[in-house]
Amino acid sequence: MTEVQKALKGADYPMKGDELAKLAERNGADDSLVEALRKVPEVEGPNGVMKHLSGELGGPTSDDSGS
């Protein structure tokens, strides 16, 4: 997800969601990404960000229509 990597260029971890969102805004990220980053708890690095964003933006990956 290179959009996230570009948005967080220059991040100095650990960082909280508000700090990540401000950095992403400065780096030209779109509003939906900035909003998603605001909800991220403090993370130690980019892998932590991606872990939280996959739940925020991607939602569940399985099809639950049969339940």
C-alpha positions in Angstrom: 0.0 0.0 0.0 2.3 2.7 -1.2 -0.2 5.5 -0.6 0.2 4.9 3.1 4.0 4.7 2.9 4.0 8.1 1.0 1.6 9.6 3.6 3.8 8.6 6.5 7.2 9.5 4.9 9.3 11.1 7.6 7.4 9.5 10.5 9.3 9.3 13.8 7.9 6.3 15.7 6.4 5.7 18.1 3.5 7.9 17.0 -0.1 8.3 18.0 -3.0 8.5 15.5 -3.3 12.3 15.7 0.4 12.8 14.9 0.2 10.3 12.1 -2.9 12.1 10.6 -1.1 15.5 10.8 1.9 14.0 9.0 -0.2 12.4 6.4 -2.0 15.7 5.7 1.3 17.5 5.3 2.4 14.8 2.9 -0.8 15.2 0.8 -2.8 12.2 1.8 -6.5 12.0 1.0 -9.1 12.8 3.7 -10.2 9.2 4.1 -6.7 8.0 4.9 -6.2 11.0 7.3 -9.4 10.1 9.1 -8.4 6.4 9.3 -5.0 7.3 10.8 -6.7 9.4 13.5 -8.2 6.2 15.0 -4.8 4.4 15.2 -3.5 4.0 18.7 0.2 4.6 19.4 2.2 2.3 17.2 5.9 1.5 17.2 6.4 1.5 13.4 4.8 1.2 10.0 3.8 -2.4 10.5 1.6 -1.4 13.4 0.0 1.3 11.3 -0.7 -1.2 8.5 -2.2 -3.7 10.9 -4.7 -1.1 12.2 -5.5 0.3 8.8 -6.2 -3.1 7.3 -9.1 -3.4 9.7 -10.2 0.2 9.2 -10.1 0.4 5.4 -10.3 -3.2 4.3 -12.9 -4.6 6.6 -13.3 -8.3 7.1 -11.8 -10.4 4.2 -14.1 -13.4 4.6 -17.7 -13.5 3.2 -20.1 -13.8 6.1 -23.3 -14.0 4.0 -23.9 -17.6 5.0 -24.4 -17.0 8.7 
